[in-house]
Amino acid sequence: SNANPPYIEQTYALEAGDYMMDYNFKMVGFEQLLRYNTPIVLKWESYMRKQEQDMESERYVTSVYYREKDDSPTYLSETSDDTENINLSLDWVSFKQQFFNTTLIADKSFQRGDLSIKTPSNDNGTVLEIASADMGFEYHPSPEYNFPMKMYMGPNAYETLKKYDQEMEALVPLGWGIFGWVNKWFIIPIFNFLSQFISSYGIIILILTIFIKLLLSPLTLRSYTSFAKMNLLKPELDELREKYGKDAQKMQAEQMKLYSQAGVNPLGGCLPQLVQFPILIAMYRFFPSSIELRQESFLWAEDLSTYDNILDLPFTIPFYGDHVSLFCLLSAASSLIYMRLNQQMTPSTGGNNEFAKQMQLFQYIMPVMLLFIFNSFSAALCYYFFLSNIFSFGQQWAIKNYFIDEDKLHAQIQDNKKKPSKKSSWQQRLEATLKEQQKKQQEVLKQKKGNNDNTSENNTDSTKKSSNYTPPKNRRPRK
């Protein structure tokens, strides 16, 4: 009746110190107007505005995340416009930016959802993306129909999101697979522990770097020891190269034989480096997504979560930007020096071949690539890479001067040569592969030689037939 018109009531309740708000959508007096299971669509749209220094970097990690019922969270494209029409139950939908998000969670799940993310056509430098979500639920006639929800409005902090038990911690991009595990079970706990006692995040990153280097020091020692052994074998490798330089397969077989006799694993210096690779990638994901670093200053960097700008350029360099990051410069320079030192420690196994020249060229190109790639990255990340290189210099110097005795290593190698060499399964497989290749090569050469002989015989027979030919007697010679 007109005396009691139907209405919609929306109620919000937020407890002190919490980011999760209770949100109830109530429909009163619609039981005579709407039928059973009438679809109701809740339309939600947001112009997500720029909040950080680098708009392009922030836009790259801005999107719409969602979780279907009994499934893992996923998201729309972060690099292009995208839409998704979902006809299954949705537990929650989130509009996520680099360090903050707004998430709508349904107590009884949404029945469907039309989601989209797009970049505004008229980019005025303030709006990152336009996000929208049309979420549907079914109305059941009653004097008062309630659809309870919750709304999270807060930071993308891993531990904060995890405590709500909605898998919202997936909004923090820590990496997939082993890289995410390293961050979740190793880097984040240590980082949070240090944060309880130390207020400067620059000092925390310094201590974290030292701890990681000490933890990996046994692998580093093993790697440098393997390189030192291979350097001691360099004179003998040079002799083999002079003797078998023209026969690549024979040279490789003799080289493996020498390594086996000396008890040297040619991959001994590479495998420890591969073990450290997941930590490097984990750090690459951790620092740009850590809200704890946002607006935290250290030395000349005003904000460790973004680039440390020391100079604004009056022009834009393609793929580099319009600014200069000092931590990026230090990181690239230290990477160049570190690669040069590693090149001096690592023996050449192929002489002045084309591959060796390409590797030397790559060692110069890589730091330059890092200079372009990391100029707009988090200052904390560049600072960590710089510290990592500096401590690698120190480890290399200490190992070379105090842990590796080349005279003892040389004596050990000579003793190993006197003993019957026990080949590893890897060496056995490699030698079997080399023998198979040699066998195939010999068969190819033999086949070519046979074809050449047959061709020669055919040509000879043809010549003989041609020279012995006489015209038939009954045929008159042409005039």
C-alpha positions in Angstrom: 0.0 0.0 0.0 1.0 3.6 -0.3 1.2 3.8 3.5 4.0 1.2 3.6 5.9 1.5 0.3 8.7 -1.1 -0.3 12.2 0.0 0.2 15.8 -1.2 0.2 18.0 -0.8 3.3 21.8 -1.1 3.2 23.5 -1.4 6.6 27.3 -1.1 7.3 29.1 -2.0 10.5 32.9 -1.6 11.0 34.7 -2.7 14.2 37.6 -0.6 15.5 41.0 -1.7 14.2 39.6 -3.9 11.4 39.5 -3.6 7.6 36.5 -6.0 7.2 33.1 -4.3 7.2 29.7 -6.1 7.6 27.4 -5.1 4.8 23.8 -6.2 4.7 21.5 -5.6 1.7 17.8 -5.8 2.9 14.7 -5.7 0.7 11.5 -4.8 2.6 7.9 -5.2 1.2 8.7 -6.6 -2.2 7.0 -10.0 -1.7 3.9 -8.9 -3.6 5.9 -7.2 -6.4 8.6 -9.8 -7.2 8.2 -13.4 -7.9 10.2 -16.3 -6.5 13.8 -16.6 -7.8 13.7 -13.2 -9.4 17.3 -12.3 -10.3 18.6 -9.2 -8.6 21.8 -7.6 -10.0 24.1 -5.6 -7.8 26.1 -3.3 -10.1 29.5 -2.2 -8.9 31.8 0.1 -10.8 35.0 1.9 -9.7 37.4 4.4 -11.3 40.6 3.2 -9.7 42.8 6.2 -9.4 46.6 6.5 -9.4 48.1 6.2 -5.8 51.8 5.5 -6.4 54.6 7.4 -8.1 54.9 5.3 -11.3 51.6 5.1 -13.0 52.6 2.4 -15.6 54.0 0.1 -12.9 50.9 0.5 -10.8 48.6 -0.1 -13.8 50.4 -3.3 -14.6 49.4 -4.8 -11.3 45.8 -3.5 -11.2 42.9 -5.8 -12.0 39.8 -7.5 -11.0 40.3 -10.7 -8.9 37.6 -13.2 -8.0 37.1 -16.7 -6.6 34.5 -19.1 -7.8 33.0 -21.5 -5.2 35.3 -24.4 -4.4 38.0 -23.1 -6.7 41.3 -21.1 -6.4 41.3 -17.3 -6.9 42.1 -15.9 -10.3 41.9 -12.6 -12.1 41.3 -10.7 -15.3 44.2 -9.6 -17.5 46.5 -7.0 -16.0 48.1 -5.9 -19.3 45.0 -5.4 -21.5 41.2 -4.8 -21.4 39.4 -8.0 -20.4 35.9 -9.3 -19.6 34.6 -12.5 -18.0 31.0 -13.8 -17.8 30.7 -16.3 -15.0 27.6 -18.3 -14.6 28.8 -20.2 -11.5 28.7 -19.3 -7.9 31.1 -16.6 -6.8 32.5 -16.3 -3.2 34.0 -12.8 -3.7 35.1 -10.2 -6.2 37.9 -7.8 -5.6 39.1 -4.5 -7.3 42.8 -4.7 -6.6 45.6 -2.1 -7.0 49.2 -2.3 -6.2 49.0 -1.9 -2.4 45.2 -1.7 -1.7 42.1 -3.5 -2.6 38.3 -3.4 -2.1 36.7 -6.8 -1.9 33.0 -7.8 -1.7 32.4 -11.1 -0.1 28.9 -12.8 -0.2 27.9 -15.0 2.8 25.8 -17.2 0.5 27.7 -16.7 -2.8 26.7 -14.7 -5.8 24.9 -16.7 -8.4 26.7 -15.2 -11.4 29.0 -12.3 -12.3 29.9 -10.2 -15.3 33.3 -8.7 -14.7 35.4 -6.3 -16.8 38.5 -4.2 -16.6 39.5 -1.5 -19.1 41.9 1.4 -19.5 40.2 4.8 -19.9 40.4 6.1 -23.5 41.1 9.6 -22.4 44.2 9.1 -20.1 44.5 12.2 -18.0 47.1 10.7 -15.7 44.7 10.1 -12.7 42.6 7.0 -13.5 44.5 3.7 -13.8 41.6 1.4 -14.8 37.8 1.3 -14.8 36.6 -1.9 -13.1 33.1 -3.1 -13.1 31.2 -6.1 -11.7 27.5 -7.0 -12.1 26.8 -9.7 -9.5 23.6 -11.5 -9.3 21.6 -13.2 -6.6 18.1 -14.7 -6.4 15.3 -13.0 -4.5 13.0 -15.3 -2.4 9.7 -13.5 -1.5 9.4 -12.5 2.2 8.5 -9.4 4.1 12.2 -8.8 4.8 14.7 -10.4 2.5 18.4 -10.1 3.6 21.5 -10.8 1.5 24.4 -10.4 4.0 27.9 -9.6 2.7 31.2 -8.3 3.9 33.4 -5.7 2.4 37.2 -5.5 2.9 38.8 -2.1 2.3 42.4 -2.1 3.2 46.1 -3.0 2.4 47.4 -5.9 0.3 49.3 -7.2 3.4 49.8 -11.0 3.2 49.3 -11.8 6.8 46.3 -9.5 7.2 44.5 -11.0 4.2 45.4 -14.5 5.2 43.7 -14.3 8.6 40.2 -13.9 7.0 40.4 -17.4 5.6 39.1 -16.5 2.2 42.3 -17.1 0.2 42.5 -13.3 -0.3 46.2 -13.5 0.2 46.4 -14.4 -3.5 46.0 -10.7 -4.1 49.6 -10.3 -3.1 51.7 -11.4 -6.2 54.4 -13.5 -4.6 55.1 -15.7 -7.6 54.0 -19.2 -8.6 55.3 -22.6 -7.6 58.6 -22.7 -5.8 59.1 -18.9 -6.0 55.9 -18.3 -4.0 56.8 -21.0 -1.5 60.2 -19.3 -0.9 58.4 -16.0 -0.2 55.6 -17.5 2.0 57.7 -19.9 4.2 61.1 -18.2 4.2 61.3 -14.5 3.2 58.1 -13.1 4.7 58.6 -14.8 8.2 62.2 -13.5 8.4 61.1 -10.1 7.2 58.3 -9.8 9.7 60.5 -11.1 12.5 63.1 -8.4 11.9 60.4 -5.8 11.6 59.5 -6.3 15.3 63.0 -5.1 16.4 64.3 -2.8 13.7 62.4 0.3 12.4 64.6 1.0 9.3 63.7 -1.2 6.4 67.0 -0.4 4.7 68.8 -2.1 7.7 66.3 -5.0 7.6 67.1 -5.6 3.9 70.8 -5.4 4.7 70.4 -8.1 7.5 68.2 -10.2 5.3 70.8 -10.1 2.5 73.6 -11.1 5.0 71.5 -14.0 6.4 70.7 -15.3 2.9 74.4 -15.1 1.9 75.5 -17.0 5.0 72.8 -19.6 4.5 74.0 -20.2 0.9 77.7 -20.0 1.7 78.3 -23.8 1.7 76.9 -23.9 -1.9 79.0 -20.9 -2.8 82.1 -22.5 -1.4 81.4 -25.7 -3.4 80.9 -23.6 -6.6 84.1 -21.7 -6.2 86.0 -24.9 -5.3 84.8 -26.5 -8.5 85.8 -23.5 -10.6 89.3 -23.6 -8.9 89.7 -27.3 -9.8 88.8 -26.6 -13.4 91.3 -23.7 -13.5 94.0 -26.0 -12.3 93.2 -28.4 -15.2 93.4 -25.6 -17.7 97.0 -26.4 -18.9 96.0 -30.0 -19.6 92.8 -28.8 -21.3 94.9 -26.6 -23.6 97.1 -29.5 -24.5 94.0 -31.6 -25.4 92.7 -28.7 -27.4 95.9 -28.5 -29.4 95.9 -32.2 -30.0 92.2 -32.7 -30.8 91.1 -29.2 -31.7 89.7 -30.1 -35.1 87.7 -33.1 -33.8 85.1 -31.6 -31.5 83.6 -35.0 -30.4 87.0 -36.5 -29.7 88.0 -33.4 -27.8 84.8 -33.6 -25.7 85.3 -37.2 -24.9 88.9 -36.7 -23.8 87.9 -33.7 -21.7 85.3 -35.8 -19.9 87.9 -38.5 -19.4 90.3 -36.0 -17.8 87.5 -34.7 -15.5 86.7 -38.2 -14.5 90.3 -39.1 -13.7 90.8 -35.9 -11.7 87.5 -36.3 -9.8 86.1 -33.0 -11.1 82.4 -32.5 -11.9 82.1 -29.9 -14.7 78.6 -29.0 -13.4 79.8 -28.6 -9.8 80.1 -24.9 -10.2 76.7 -24.4 -12.0 74.4 -26.5 -9.9 74.8 -24.4 -6.6 74.1 -21.3 -8.7 70.8 -22.9 -9.9 69.8 -23.6 -6.3 70.1 -19.9 -5.5 68.0 -18.9 -8.5 64.6 -19.4 -6.8 65.6 -17.0 -4.1 66.5 -14.3 -6.6 63.2 -14.7 -8.4 61.3 -14.7 -5.1 63.0 -11.4 -4.2 62.1 -10.0 -7.6 58.4 -10.6 -6.7 58.6 -9.8 -3.0 59.9 -6.2 -2.8 57.6 -4.6 -5.4 54.5 -6.1 -3.7 55.4 -5.4 0.0 53.2 -2.6 1.4 55.5 -2.5 4.4 58.0 -0.6 2.2 55.5 1.9 1.0 56.6 5.5 1.8 59.5 4.1 3.9 62.7 6.2 3.2 66.3 5.0 3.3 69.4 7.1 2.5 68.5 9.1 -0.6 65.4 7.0 -1.5 62.2 8.6 -0.3 60.1 5.6 -0.9 61.6 2.1 -1.1 58.5 0.7 -2.8 59.2 2.7 -6.0 62.2 4.0 -7.9 64.7 6.3 -6.2 64.7 9.3 -8.5 67.9 11.4 -8.3 67.5 13.2 -11.6 64.6 14.2 -13.8 65.5 14.1 -17.5 64.0 16.7 -19.8 63.2 14.0 -22.3 62.1 10.3 -22.3 64.5 7.6 -23.3 62.7 4.6 -24.9 62.5 1.6 -22.6 64.4 3.6 -19.9 62.2 6.5 -18.8 62.5 10.1 -17.9 64.4 9.8 -14.7 67.6 8.3 -13.2 67.6 5.7 -10.4 70.8 5.6 -8.4 70.3 2.2 -6.8 69.6 0.9 -10.4 72.9 2.4 -11.5 74.8 0.8 -8.6 73.1 -2.5 -9.2 74.0 -2.6 -12.9 77.6 -1.5 -12.2 78.2 -4.1 -9.5 76.7 -6.8 -11.8 79.2 -5.9 -14.5 82.1 -6.1 -12.1 80.8 -9.4 -10.7 80.5 -11.0 -14.1 84.0 -9.9 -15.0 85.4 -11.5 -11.9 83.4 -14.7 -12.5 84.8 -14.8 -16.0 88.3 -14.6 -14.7 87.6 -17.5 -12.3 85.8 -19.7 -14.8 88.1 -21.5 -17.3 87.4 -21.4 -21.0 86.5 -24.8 -22.4 86.2 -24.0 -26.0 89.1 -21.7 -26.9 88.4 -18.7 -29.0 85.3 -20.2 -30.6 82.2 -18.3 -31.6 80.2 -19.5 -28.5 82.9 -18.2 -26.1 82.8 -14.8 -27.8 79.0 -14.6 -27.6 79.2 -15.4 -23.9 81.7 -12.7 -23.3 79.5 -10.2 -25.2 76.5 -11.3 -23.2 78.3 -10.5 -19.9 78.5 -6.9 -21.1 75.0 -6.7 -22.5 73.3 -8.2 -19.4 74.1 -5.3 -17.0 73.0 -2.8 -19.7 69.7 -4.7 -20.0 69.3 -4.6 -16.2 69.9 -0.8 -16.3 66.9 -0.4 -18.6 64.7 -3.0 -17.0 65.1 -2.0 -13.4 65.2 1.8 -13.7 61.5 2.1 -12.8 61.5 -0.8 -10.3 61.4 -0.7 -6.6 64.4 0.9 -4.9 64.4 -1.9 -2.4 64.8 -4.5 -5.1 67.7 -2.7 -6.7 69.2 -2.1 -3.3 69.0 -5.8 -2.5 70.7 -6.7 -5.8 73.5 -4.2 -5.2 74.0 -5.6 -1.6 74.0 -9.2 -3.0 76.7 -8.3 -5.5 78.8 -6.6 -2.9 78.7 -9.5 -0.5 79.4 -11.9 -3.4 82.6 -9.9 -3.9 83.5 -10.4 -0.2 82.7 -14.1 -0.3 84.8 -14.6 -3.4 87.7 -12.8 -1.8 87.5 -14.7 1.5 87.1 -18.1 -0.2 90.0 -17.5 -2.5 92.3 -16.3 0.2 91.3 -18.3 3.3 89.3 -21.4 2.2 90.8 -22.6 -1.1 94.4 -23.9 -1.1 95.4 -24.4 -4.7 98.4 -26.4 -3.9 96.3 -28.9 -1.9 93.7 -29.0 -4.6 96.4 -29.7 -7.2 97.8 -32.5 -5.1 94.3 -33.9 -4.6 93.7 -33.9 -8.3 97.0 -35.7 -9.0 96.1 -38.3 -6.3 92.7 -38.8 -7.9 94.4 -39.5 -11.2 96.4 -42.4 -9.7 93.2 -44.0 -8.4 90.8 -46.0 -10.5 88.3 -43.5 -11.6 84.7 -44.3 -10.8 82.4 -42.7 -13.4 79.2 -41.1 -12.2 75.9 -42.0 -13.9 75.9 -38.6 -15.6 79.4 -39.2 -17.0 78.4 -42.7 -18.2 75.3 -41.3 -20.0 77.4 -38.5 -21.5 80.1 -40.9 -22.8 77.4 -43.2 -24.2 75.8 -40.3 -26.0 79.2 -39.2 -27.4 80.0 -42.8 -28.6 76.6 -43.0 -30.3 77.2 -39.7 -32.0 80.7 -40.8 -33.2 79.2 -44.1 -34.5 76.5 -42.2 -36.4 79.1 -39.8 -37.8 81.3 -42.7 -39.0 78.3 -44.4 -40.6 77.4 -41.1 -42.4 81.0 -40.8 -43.6 81.1 -44.4 -44.7 77.8 -44.0 -46.6 79.1 -40.9 -48.3 82.3 -42.6 -49.3 80.3 -45.6 -50.7 78.1 -43.2 -52.7 81.1 -41.5 -54.1 82.7 -44.8 -55.1 79.5 -46.0 -56.8 79.2 -42.7 -58.6 82.9 -43.1 -59.8 82.3 -46.6 -61.0 79.1 -45.6 -62.8 81.0 -42.8 -64.5 83.8 -45.2 -65.5 81.4 -47.8 -67.0 79.6 -45.0 -68.9 82.9 -43.8 -70.3 83.8 -47.3 -71.4 80.5 -47.9 -73.1 80.8 -44.6 -74.9 84.4 -45.3 -76.1 83.5 -48.9 -77.3 80.5 -47.8 -79.3 80.4 -48.5 -83.1 77.5 -47.7 -85.4 75.6 -50.6 -86.9 77.0 -51.8 -90.3 73.7 -51.5 -92.1 73.4 -47.8 -91.2 74.9 -45.4 -93.7 77.1 -42.6 -92.4 75.6 -39.1 -92.8 77.0 -36.9 -95.5 
